[in-house]
Amino acid sequence: MATFAAMLSFSLNDAIEWDANDPLASYREQFHIPLVNGKESIYLCGNSLGLMPKTARKYLDQEFKDWAEFGVEGHFKGKSPWFHYHKFLTKQTSSLVGALDSEVVVMNQLSVNLQLILTSFYKPNASRFKIVMEAGAFPSDMYVIETQLKLHGVDPKTGLIEVEPRAGETSIRQEDIEAILEEDKDQIALVFFSGVQYYTGQTFNIEKITQKTHEIGAICGFDLAHAAGNIPLKLHDWKVDFAAWCSYKYLNSGPGNVSGVFIHENNFKTNLPRLAGWWGHKEDVRFEMKKGFIPEPGAAGWQLSNAPVFGMAVHRASLDLFEEAGMKKLSAKSNALTQMMRKLLIEVLEHGNSDLFKIITPVNDFGAQLSLLTDDSWKHLFEHLEKQGVICDWREPNVIRMAAVPFYNSMQDVVKLAEAFLSFKN
Ligand SMILES: *Cc1c(COP(=O)(O)O)cnc(C)c1O
């Protein structure tokens, strides 16, 4: 490997020095780093499944302990009484996404929440019925939107507008989104985008998309699966109508874990239709067990079921780390790692096969992910990277995604990745 290092403008020694001055460096030890062949892997899959905080076990153990000790009485007698458990996540969740406490709630899982919220926010009528979304959205989002349209008797062929990149381009231009909104401004009911595009890693301008959407009199919502815990968010100030995200990608809360939901307070006043369950019922009268649903004020009124405490306990362990480190520092480190990754990968192309891949993540609009568009040689390259201890992912048809996550990735990971690319002979 040492021979390849000379080809890069930033060496492993430079990286060691950089890491020594990184104010977040100590967090790496607070996560379990998977091993490959007995050595710490270069884990670049935090955009898909974030690593496990070592504290997760302790938080979960506490709930097992309370369950063992108190049984049903754990709802009120536990260290963190289960009856209120979702509320223990509120403050950190609201600060993570830039919301008021009343605007967020943690519940269910992401796709379920999207369906629930859209039931409230997609209210087509004869003139306004169209939904605008990004082309090539994450499959669950495509299915959610398609079935919401059908649920309301709208044919997706006429009701769905997908904004695509221009021919020969890979990311979507803000001006094109705005032009499409303008063009169909009287027929659009809802605009629904991701915050960070899962495939290309493009970050969308949430504030501007929301602004334009409101200008044409429509509702604007976001799937923040790849944005929460990745980029700074100000959902309240940006006046986003609603958003939801999962907790297991950048939020490091474990496979399939709970989802967060945001509903702007501007939407509390309106008497929105919703699908209800007992946990969304007004808390002080919830246990009167009476007919007639009265929603709890705020986002909490969208809950259906009582809190899944074990998952939430793990999520809480992670949110505590986010609070401690702060999105500002995390985001600054994320930018530094990702920019260096781009720089060194470009050097890799300059030193070898310049057709090996193309970085499709925009130069300016990115979070902690780079997506490489590859050609046929990819499979060999992928196997080669795996052998070098790199864990990254492949998305059909031909993209590799790599995320340097500021909590547990280091600048050394970035340089080692570039060296692993350099040592590939195809
Ligand atoms: C990861 C992801 C999902 C996953 O949804 P689940 O309901 O948590 O399985 C949905 N949408 C987007 C955009 C995602 O990136």
The ligand as an SDF file (V2000), in Angstrom:
LIG
                    3D

 15 15  0  0  0  0  0  0  0  0999 V2000
  -34.3720    4.3060    3.8770 C   0  0  0  0  0  0  0  0  0  0  0  0
  -35.5310    4.9810    3.2730 C   0  0  0  0  0  0  0  0  0  0  0  0
  -36.8310    4.5280    3.5200 C   0  0  0  0  0  0  0  0  0  0  0  0
  -37.0630    3.2840    4.3490 C   0  0  0  0  0  0  0  0  0  0  0  0
  -38.3280    3.2080    4.8610 O   0  0  0  0  0  0  0  0  0  0  0  0
  -38.6880    2.2480    6.0930 P   0  0  0  0  0  0  0  0  0  0  0  0
  -40.1300    2.4260    6.2570 O   0  0  0  0  0  0  0  0  0  0  0  0
  -37.8610    2.7140    7.2710 O   0  0  0  0  0  0  0  0  0  0  0  0
  -38.3040    0.8510    5.7130 O   0  0  0  0  0  0  0  0  0  0  0  0
  -37.8860    5.2230    2.9460 C   0  0  0  0  0  0  0  0  0  0  0  0
  -37.6730    6.3210    2.1780 N   0  0  0  0  0  0  0  0  0  0  0  0
  -36.4190    6.7830    1.9290 C   0  0  0  0  0  0  0  0  0  0  0  0
  -36.2190    7.9940    1.0860 C   0  0  0  0  0  0  0  0  0  0  0  0
  -35.3260    6.1100    2.4560 C   0  0  0  0  0  0  0  0  0  0  0  0
  -34.0990    6.5420    2.1850 O   0  0  0  0  0  0  0  0  0  0  0  0
  1  2  1  0
  2  3  1  0
  2 14  2  0
  3  4  1  0
  3 10  2  0
  4  5  1  0
  5  6  1  0
  6  7  2  0
  6  8  1  0
  6  9  1  0
 10 11  1  0
 11 12  2  0
 12 13  1  0
 12 14  1  0
 14 15  1  0
M  END
$$$$
